[in-house]
Amino acid sequence: MCTNGHLMCAGCFTHVLADARLRDEIATCPNCRIEISKTSASRNLAVEKAVNELPAECQFCGKDFPRITLERHEELLCDERITNCKYSRIGCPWRGPLHEATEHEKVCAHPHRSGAEVMEALQVIDLKCEEEKRLYNCIFDLLSYEKITFNDLQIKPYRTDEFVHKLFYETSRFTAFNNQWVMKARINNSQRDPTQSSERNMTYQLILKTKTTYPLALHYLILRGPFGDMKVDAKIHKFEFTDQENESPYVHLPLADTAECNRLLAAKVINFRKPDLRSAETSIGHGAHRIAMS
């Protein structure tokens, strides 16, 4: 709640702060227009407790339950919650209420099909497993590289010099592999007015700031750092930096959803950890040394 006692949920609060950041304005309470921020706003524990006890309707069975218990009921207890047939892994498309699953599985035709008939469904599962295996193997291959380093960084908000100022984020210069680097991030791929969109995302790029006389082939990724709580799924990228190509393409910061992007925008700075891995063949003859990843 704001200092005048007006209430909003956590999602709306971060959305208000994110909109103000995007517009380069001071965030204000939607009700009374008093300035609002993470430090000035406070939780109303009495209201939180009251809201948790209010009845909320289960999306499956339509019965009312205290809001605090609704999630557990819908995920674990409700007999009307939607489930798959246990033979879905071999191609059965049936989906329905949990209490009907047992009867369906008794007459499901898929357990009696031939191996050739279920191969299509198994191939889809195999492709997913292969993709996960490739990522797993890639991580272990990268850990055997000659040089591995990481930096705990902060990206801070800035504005472009255009007539309509656009928000972007940038780190201070940092050192990796005896070179200076900067990381930049932008919102909705530099959309003219991201406040008009309910879906928000961030993209980022890595920029080599020093001159190089030989190509630098790097793998890099972003992780949640020790001083941040960013919900991000690590995704590995590769780019060969040269004197002419010193900026990697923009790639998506793999955040969980729009709400997570708003939560980052609401913060004054964003903390994260960025590992960089350099292949041995690009460092032969250049005084390479090993840095252990902690």
C-alpha positions in Angstrom: 0.0 0.0 0.0 1.0 3.6 -0.5 1.6 6.0 2.4 -2.1 7.0 2.1 -3.2 3.4 2.6 -4.4 2.6 -1.0 -3.9 -1.1 -1.9 -2.7 -3.0 -4.9 -1.5 -6.5 -5.5 2.2 -7.3 -6.0 1.8 -7.8 -9.8 0.1 -4.4 -10.3 2.6 -2.7 -8.0 5.6 -3.9 -10.1 3.7 -3.1 -13.3 3.2 0.5 -12.1 6.9 0.8 -11.2 7.9 -0.7 -14.6 5.6 1.7 -16.6 7.1 4.7 -14.8 10.6 3.4 -15.6 9.7 3.0 -19.3 8.2 6.5 -19.4 11.0 8.1 -17.4 8.5 9.4 -14.9 8.1 9.2 -11.1 5.8 6.2 -10.1 2.6 7.3 -8.5 -0.3 5.6 -6.7 -3.1 5.0 -9.2 -5.6 6.2 -6.6 -4.2 9.4 -5.0 -1.1 10.1 -7.3 1.3 10.3 -4.4 4.8 9.2 -5.2 5.3 5.5 -4.7 8.4 3.3 -4.7 9.7 0.0 -3.2 11.0 1.9 -0.2 7.9 4.0 0.5 5.3 1.3 -0.1 4.6 -1.3 2.6 2.7 -4.5 3.0 -0.6 -4.5 4.8 -0.4 -7.7 6.7 -4.0 -7.5 8.0 -5.4 -7.2 4.5 -3.1 -10.0 3.2 -4.5 -12.3 6.0 -8.1 -11.3 5.2 -7.6 -11.9 1.5 -6.1 -15.3 2.1 -9.3 -16.3 4.0 -11.7 -15.0 1.3 -13.4 -17.7 -0.7 -12.1 -18.4 -4.3 -13.6 -20.6 -6.9 -11.8 -23.7 -8.1 -11.4 -23.5 -11.9 -12.2 -27.2 -12.2 -14.9 -28.2 -9.8 -16.4 -24.7 -9.2 -16.4 -25.1 -5.4 -15.3 -22.3 -3.1 -12.1 -22.7 -0.9 -10.0 -20.2 1.2 -7.7 -18.5 -1.3 -4.6 -19.7 0.7 -5.6 -23.4 0.1 -6.9 -23.0 -3.5 -3.6 -23.7 -5.3 -2.9 -26.9 -3.3 -6.5 -28.1 -4.0 -6.3 -27.4 -7.7 -2.9 -29.1 -8.1 -3.3 -32.1 -5.8 -6.8 -32.7 -4.4 -9.5 -31.8 -6.9 -11.1 -34.8 -8.6 -12.1 -32.6 -11.5 -8.7 -31.3 -12.4 -7.6 -32.1 -16.0 -5.1 -34.9 -16.5 -3.7 -36.9 -19.3 -4.1 -40.6 -19.9 -1.2 -42.6 -18.4 -0.5 -43.9 -22.0 -0.1 -40.4 -23.4 3.7 -41.2 -23.7 2.8 -43.7 -26.5 0.4 -41.4 -28.3 -3.0 -41.4 -26.5 -4.5 -37.9 -26.9 -7.2 -38.3 -24.1 -7.4 -35.5 -21.6 -10.2 -35.2 -19.0 -11.2 -35.0 -15.4 -9.0 -37.0 -13.0 -12.0 -39.1 -11.8 -12.6 -40.3 -15.3 -9.0 -41.3 -16.0 -9.2 -44.8 -14.5 -12.2 -45.8 -16.5 -10.7 -44.5 -19.7 -7.4 -46.3 -19.1 -9.3 -49.6 -18.7 -10.5 -49.3 -22.3 -7.6 -47.3 -23.8 -6.5 -48.9 -27.1 -3.0 -47.6 -27.1 -1.4 -50.3 -24.8 -2.5 -52.9 -27.3 -1.0 -51.2 -30.4 2.1 -52.6 -32.1 5.5 -51.0 -31.7 5.3 -49.6 -35.2 2.1 -47.8 -34.4 3.5 -46.0 -31.3 6.8 -45.1 -32.9 5.6 -41.6 -33.9 4.8 -40.7 -30.3 8.1 -42.1 -29.1 10.0 -40.2 -31.7 8.6 -36.9 -30.4 9.8 -37.9 -26.9 13.2 -38.9 -28.2 13.6 -35.5 -29.9 12.9 -33.7 -26.7 15.4 -35.9 -24.8 18.0 -35.4 -27.5 17.7 -31.6 -27.1 18.1 -31.8 -23.4 21.1 -34.2 -23.8 22.7 -31.8 -26.3 22.5 -29.0 -23.8 23.8 -31.2 -21.0 26.7 -32.4 -23.1 27.4 -28.8 -24.3 27.7 -27.6 -20.7 30.3 -30.3 -19.8 32.2 -29.7 -23.1 32.4 -26.0 -22.3 33.8 -26.7 -18.8 36.8 -28.4 -20.5 37.7 -25.2 -22.4 41.1 -23.7 -21.8 39.7 -20.5 -20.4 36.6 -20.0 -18.3 35.7 -16.8 -16.5 32.6 -15.1 -15.0 31.6 -11.7 -13.9 29.0 -10.6 -11.4 27.5 -7.5 -13.1 24.9 -4.8 -12.7 23.0 -3.3 -15.6 21.6 0.2 -15.0 18.9 2.1 -16.9 19.8 4.8 -19.4 18.0 6.8 -22.1 18.8 7.3 -25.8 19.3 10.8 -27.2 16.4 10.5 -29.7 13.4 12.8 -29.7 11.3 10.0 -28.0 13.8 8.7 -25.4 14.0 4.9 -25.3 15.0 3.0 -22.2 18.0 0.7 -22.4 20.3 -0.9 -19.9 24.1 -1.1 -19.8 26.8 -2.4 -17.6 30.1 -0.7 -16.7 33.1 -2.0 -18.5 34.4 -5.3 -17.2 37.5 -7.5 -18.0 37.4 -11.0 -19.4 40.3 -12.7 -21.4 42.4 -9.5 -21.1 39.8 -7.5 -23.0 37.3 -4.9 -22.0 33.6 -5.7 -22.5 30.1 -4.1 -22.0 26.7 -5.7 -22.0 23.6 -3.8 -23.2 20.0 -4.8 -22.9 16.8 -3.3 -24.4 13.0 -3.7 -23.9 10.7 -5.3 -26.5 13.4 -5.1 -29.1 13.4 -1.2 -28.9 9.7 -0.9 -29.4 8.7 2.8 -29.8 6.4 2.7 -26.7 6.6 -0.5 -24.7 4.1 0.9 -22.2 1.4 0.2 -24.9 2.2 -3.6 -24.8 1.1 -6.0 -22.1 3.8 -8.5 -23.2 7.3 -7.4 -22.3 10.7 -9.0 -22.8 14.4 -8.1 -22.7 17.1 -8.8 -25.2 20.8 -8.3 -24.7 24.1 -8.2 -26.5 27.8 -8.4 -25.6 30.2 -5.8 -27.0 34.0 -6.0 -27.2 35.3 -2.5 -26.4 39.0 -3.1 -27.0 40.9 -3.8 -30.3 41.8 -7.3 -31.1 44.3 -8.6 -33.6 42.8 -12.2 -33.7 39.3 -13.6 -33.6 37.8 -14.4 -30.2 35.3 -17.3 -30.3 33.2 -17.1 -27.2 30.3 -19.0 -25.6 28.4 -16.9 -23.1 25.2 -17.0 -21.0 23.4 -15.2 -18.2 22.7 -16.8 -14.9 21.0 -15.6 -11.7 23.8 -14.0 -9.6 24.6 -14.4 -5.9 23.1 -10.9 -5.2 20.0 -11.2 -7.5 16.8 -13.2 -7.6 16.2 -13.1 -11.4 14.2 -16.1 -12.6 16.1 -17.0 -15.8 16.6 -20.2 -17.7 20.2 -20.4 -18.9 20.7 -20.5 -22.7 24.1 -20.7 -24.3 25.1 -18.4 -27.1 28.2 -18.3 -29.3 29.8 -15.5 -31.3 33.2 -14.9 -32.8 34.3 -11.3 -32.1 36.7 -9.6 -34.4 38.0 -6.1 -34.9 35.2 -5.5 -37.5 32.5 -7.5 -35.8 32.7 -6.4 -32.1 29.0 -6.6 -31.2 27.1 -9.8 -30.9 23.5 -9.9 -32.1 20.7 -9.2 -29.6 19.4 -12.4 -28.1 16.5 -12.9 -25.7 17.0 -12.9 -22.0 15.2 -16.1 -21.2 12.9 -14.8 -18.4 10.0 -16.9 -17.1 7.3 -14.5 -18.2 6.1 -10.8 -18.6 5.6 -10.5 -14.8 9.3 -11.3 -14.3 10.3 -8.7 -16.8 8.2 -6.1 -15.0 9.8 -7.1 -11.7 13.3 -6.5 -13.2 12.2 -3.1 -14.7 10.8 -2.1 -11.3 14.3 -2.4 -9.8 16.9 0.4 -9.9 19.6 -2.1 -11.0 19.6 -5.7 -12.2 22.2 -8.1 -10.8 23.3 -11.2 -12.6 26.3 -13.5 -13.3 27.7 -13.8 -16.8 30.1 -16.7 -17.6 32.3 -16.6 -20.7 34.0 -19.6 -22.1 36.7 -19.4 -24.7 37.8 -22.3 -26.9 41.4 -23.4 -26.8 42.0 -23.1 -30.5 41.5 -19.4 -30.5 44.1 -18.7 -27.8 47.0 -20.7 -29.2 50.1 -18.6 -29.2 48.6 -15.7 -27.2 49.7 -16.5 -23.7 46.6 -18.3 -22.6 46.0 -19.1 -19.0 43.3 -21.1 -17.1 40.7 -19.5 -14.8 38.7 -21.8 -12.7 35.0 -21.3 -12.4 33.9 -21.0 -8.8 
